[in-house]
Amino acid sequence: MSNSSWHGGKGDKSRVSNPKKFQEGMERIYGRKSWQFWAVWDGLDLEQINFNDSGLKDNEQISYGEFMKRLKNK
């Protein structure tokens, strides 16, 4: 097989073609976690993140969907 015929393998395409379905899957698998957990999970720097935490108690558990709604810089 030559390099020109290589198709890139399974990891070549983005697996998040439907963001809503991805969010639902994340919530089904991981449930509710702190916003800090979701930030680290997404590879964000906790010192640099712009997140609206108004109305949340310390370490309050939220869904991934709620995290994404409150995230200001993504």
Backbone as ProteinMPNN parsed JSONL, in Angstrom:
{"seq_chain_A": "MSNSSWHGGKGDKSRVSNPKKFQEGMERIYGRKSWQFWAVWDGLDLEQINFNDSGLKDNEQISYGEFMKRLKNK", "coords_chain_A": {"N_chain_A": [[0.845, -1.177, 0.0], [0.634, 2.138, -0.909], [1.552, 5.468, 0.225], [-0.16, 7.342, -0.936], [-2.598, 6.074, -1.224], [-3.556, 5.703, 1.284], [-6.154, 6.015, 3.615], [-6.473, 7.316, 6.015], [-7.588, 6.126, 8.221], [-9.816, 5.177, 10.993], [-9.758, 7.241, 12.864], [-9.555, 9.549, 11.455], [-11.735, 11.174, 10.758], [-13.974, 13.618, 12.197], [-15.702, 12.731, 15.109], [-17.855, 13.969, 16.154], [-20.363, 14.668, 14.767], [-22.94, 15.321, 15.302], [-23.678, 17.514, 17.585], [-25.689, 17.719, 19.623], [-26.479, 15.073, 20.067], [-24.037, 14.099, 20.965], [-23.752, 15.541, 23.402], [-25.941, 14.466, 24.829], [-25.111, 11.817, 25.029], [-22.782, 12.11, 26.579], [-23.919, 13.008, 28.982], [-25.49, 10.822, 29.641], [-23.572, 8.835, 30.053], [-21.696, 9.95, 31.897], [-23.178, 11.422, 33.709], [-23.941, 13.913, 36.126], [-21.611, 16.405, 36.927], [-19.121, 18.514, 38.533], [-18.611, 21.898, 37.332], [-15.946, 22.377, 37.01], [-14.869, 19.852, 36.574], [-15.969, 19.252, 34.02], [-14.735, 21.277, 32.54], [-11.98, 20.625, 32.664], [-12.172, 18.128, 31.473], [-12.812, 18.861, 28.865], [-10.39, 19.899, 28.182], [-9.723, 22.484, 28.95], [-8.19, 25.363, 30.454], [-8.389, 26.016, 33.81], [-7.716, 28.44, 34.948], [-7.91, 30.223, 32.881], [-10.445, 30.054, 31.824], [-13.641, 31.297, 30.856], [-16.365, 31.337, 32.456], [-19.761, 31.236, 33.352], [-20.668, 31.128, 36.461], [-22.693, 31.973, 38.063], [-25.226, 31.672, 40.496], [-24.654, 29.047, 41.06], [-23.768, 26.688, 43.535], [-20.788, 26.027, 45.508], [-18.907, 23.499, 44.018], [-21.212, 22.382, 42.903], [-23.13, 19.999, 41.163], [-23.543, 19.713, 37.705], [-25.053, 19.177, 34.467], [-23.448, 18.142, 31.378], [-24.504, 19.522, 29.234], [-25.555, 21.823, 30.499], [-23.157, 22.916, 31.382], [-21.977, 23.58, 28.881], [-23.779, 25.531, 28.01], [-23.279, 27.586, 29.819], [-20.674, 28.238, 29.351], [-18.579, 30.725, 28.214], [-16.513, 31.334, 26.447], [-16.235, 29.617, 24.221]], "CA_chain_A": [[0.0, 0.0, 0.0], [1.421, 3.366, -0.965], [1.041, 6.565, 1.046], [-1.222, 8.075, -1.627], [-3.881, 5.369, -1.117], [-3.945, 5.591, 2.688], [-7.395, 6.766, 3.816], [-6.468, 8.04, 7.283], [-8.076, 5.304, 9.323], [-11.052, 5.567, 11.667], [-9.582, 8.473, 13.617], [-9.347, 10.661, 10.548], [-12.919, 12.043, 10.711], [-14.524, 14.068, 13.471], [-16.769, 11.857, 15.598], [-18.921, 14.792, 16.707], [-21.126, 15.242, 13.668], [-24.189, 15.808, 15.872], [-23.339, 17.969, 18.943], [-26.762, 17.414, 20.581], [-26.362, 13.645, 20.377], [-22.818, 13.97, 21.755], [-24.071, 16.017, 24.749], [-26.821, 13.485, 25.467], [-24.282, 10.664, 25.351], [-21.916, 12.487, 27.703], [-24.735, 13.063, 30.185], [-25.922, 9.458, 29.965], [-22.421, 8.071, 30.539], [-21.0, 10.56, 33.028], [-24.105, 12.042, 34.655], [-23.715, 15.304, 36.505], [-20.313, 16.639, 37.558], [-18.854, 19.94, 38.755], [-18.206, 22.564, 36.094], [-14.495, 22.242, 36.901], [-14.638, 18.552, 35.94], [-16.262, 19.367, 32.589], [-13.724, 22.137, 31.93], [-10.762, 19.82, 32.51], [-12.515, 17.08, 30.505], [-12.713, 19.482, 27.538], [-9.027, 20.365, 27.968], [-9.652, 23.924, 29.187], [-7.396, 25.809, 31.597], [-9.286, 26.581, 34.818], [-7.312, 29.822, 35.214], [-8.212, 31.034, 31.698], [-11.818, 29.821, 31.381], [-14.644, 32.336, 31.082], [-17.526, 30.511, 32.756], [-20.786, 31.892, 34.153], [-21.033, 30.249, 37.579], [-23.671, 32.641, 38.927], [-26.316, 30.823, 40.934], [-24.178, 27.707, 41.393], [-23.073, 26.521, 44.81], [-19.459, 25.428, 45.355], [-18.887, 22.088, 43.598], [-22.538, 21.899, 42.499], [-23.075, 19.11, 40.019], [-24.364, 20.127, 36.574], [-24.915, 18.321, 33.291], [-22.528, 18.65, 30.352], [-25.265, 20.509, 28.48], [-25.578, 23.05, 31.294], [-21.799, 23.452, 31.307], [-21.782, 24.183, 27.576], [-24.601, 26.745, 27.938], [-22.673, 28.619, 30.659], [-19.32, 28.511, 28.87], [-18.637, 31.966, 27.443], [-15.416, 31.523, 25.491], [-16.053, 28.478, 23.318]], "C_chain_A": [[0.891, 1.241, 0.0], [0.775, 4.442, -0.102], [-0.121, 7.29, 0.391], [-2.573, 7.378, -1.512], [-4.341, 5.221, 0.331], [-5.117, 6.505, 2.966], [-7.456, 7.489, 5.149], [-6.983, 7.243, 8.455], [-9.331, 5.868, 9.976], [-10.934, 6.901, 12.394], [-9.442, 9.712, 12.748], [-10.514, 11.65, 10.528], [-13.335, 12.464, 12.109], [-15.677, 13.15, 13.863], [-17.959, 12.651, 16.123], [-19.67, 15.468, 15.557], [-22.454, 15.805, 14.157], [-23.938, 16.219, 17.324], [-24.405, 17.644, 19.994], [-26.692, 15.952, 21.014], [-25.13, 13.381, 21.245], [-23.082, 14.386, 23.204], [-24.933, 15.011, 25.498], [-26.035, 12.244, 25.877], [-23.375, 10.929, 26.539], [-22.71, 12.468, 29.003], [-25.19, 11.669, 30.613], [-24.767, 8.666, 30.59], [-21.877, 8.635, 31.855], [-21.915, 11.236, 34.038], [-23.779, 13.497, 34.904], [-22.404, 15.409, 37.275], [-20.169, 18.136, 37.81], [-18.419, 20.574, 37.433], [-16.701, 22.472, 35.897], [-14.121, 20.914, 36.239], [-14.835, 18.659, 34.433], [-15.214, 20.227, 31.883], [-12.433, 21.358, 31.661], [-10.988, 18.729, 31.464], [-12.381, 17.617, 29.076], [-11.326, 20.056, 27.253], [-8.851, 21.859, 28.169], [-8.837, 24.223, 30.44], [-8.324, 26.504, 32.588], [-8.955, 28.031, 35.152], [-7.734, 30.756, 34.074], [-9.676, 30.97, 31.269], [-12.724, 31.002, 31.733], [-15.987, 31.626, 31.225], [-18.483, 31.271, 33.667], [-21.233, 30.939, 35.265], [-22.04, 30.903, 38.521], [-24.836, 31.696, 39.237], [-25.912, 29.394, 41.278], [-23.507, 27.718, 42.761], [-21.686, 25.945, 44.527], [-19.596, 23.94, 45.056], [-20.267, 21.527, 43.271], [-22.412, 21.087, 41.221], [-24.051, 19.588, 38.942], [-24.142, 19.154, 35.414], [-23.906, 18.938, 32.322], [-23.219, 19.717, 29.518], [-25.325, 21.847, 29.192], [-24.202, 23.713, 31.281], [-21.581, 24.188, 29.986], [-22.592, 25.471, 27.424], [-23.945, 27.893, 28.696], [-21.27, 28.997, 30.22], [-19.36, 29.694, 27.919], [-17.607, 32.052, 26.335], [-15.207, 30.347, 24.555], [-16.875, 28.644, 22.082]], "O_chain_A": [[1.797, 1.363, 0.825], [-0.399, 4.344, 0.258], [-0.991, 7.808, 1.092], [-3.605, 8.026, -1.685], [-5.412, 4.667, 0.58], [-5.081, 7.674, 2.584], [-8.417, 8.219, 5.396], [-6.818, 7.669, 9.598], [-9.845, 6.907, 9.562], [-11.926, 7.618, 12.523], [-9.232, 10.81, 13.262], [-10.304, 12.843, 10.304], [-13.082, 11.756, 13.085], [-16.53, 12.832, 13.035], [-18.972, 12.061, 16.499], [-19.615, 16.687, 15.4], [-23.036, 16.671, 13.505], [-23.977, 15.368, 18.213], [-24.066, 17.327, 21.134], [-26.833, 15.642, 22.197], [-25.168, 12.545, 22.148], [-22.689, 13.68, 24.133], [-24.686, 14.732, 26.671], [-26.266, 11.686, 26.949], [-23.216, 10.072, 27.408], [-22.226, 11.965, 30.017], [-25.266, 11.373, 31.805], [-24.969, 7.917, 31.545], [-21.63, 7.892, 32.805], [-21.464, 11.59, 35.127], [-23.387, 14.223, 33.99], [-22.126, 14.603, 38.163], [-20.992, 18.93, 37.357], [-17.927, 19.891, 36.535], [-16.219, 22.485, 34.764], [-13.181, 20.85, 35.447], [-13.988, 18.218, 33.656], [-14.844, 19.936, 30.745], [-11.87, 21.426, 30.569], [-10.1, 18.44, 30.663], [-11.896, 16.917, 28.187], [-11.109, 20.641, 26.192], [-7.924, 22.449, 27.615], [-8.803, 23.422, 31.374], [-8.979, 27.484, 32.234], [-9.829, 28.775, 35.595], [-7.896, 31.957, 34.29], [-10.102, 31.762, 30.428], [-12.577, 31.619, 32.788], [-16.661, 31.35, 30.232], [-18.056, 31.881, 34.646], [-22.064, 30.058, 35.045], [-22.223, 30.444, 39.649], [-25.356, 31.015, 38.353], [-26.743, 28.611, 41.739], [-22.771, 28.645, 43.097], [-21.434, 25.434, 43.436], [-20.309, 23.216, 45.751], [-20.471, 20.316, 43.353], [-21.671, 21.455, 40.309], [-25.225, 19.837, 39.217], [-23.164, 18.407, 35.393], [-23.558, 20.113, 32.439], [-22.596, 20.707, 29.134], [-25.164, 22.894, 28.565], [-24.101, 24.936, 31.179], [-21.055, 25.3, 29.977], [-22.134, 26.41, 26.772], [-24.036, 29.045, 28.274], [-20.733, 30.001, 30.689], [-20.091, 29.674, 26.929], [-17.813, 32.783, 25.367], [-14.077, 30.107, 24.132], [-16.85, 27.781, 21.204]]}, "name": "protein", "num_of_chains": 1, "seq": "MSNSSWHGGKGDKSRVSNPKKFQEGMERIYGRKSWQFWAVWDGLDLEQINFNDSGLKDNEQISYGEFMKRLKNK"}
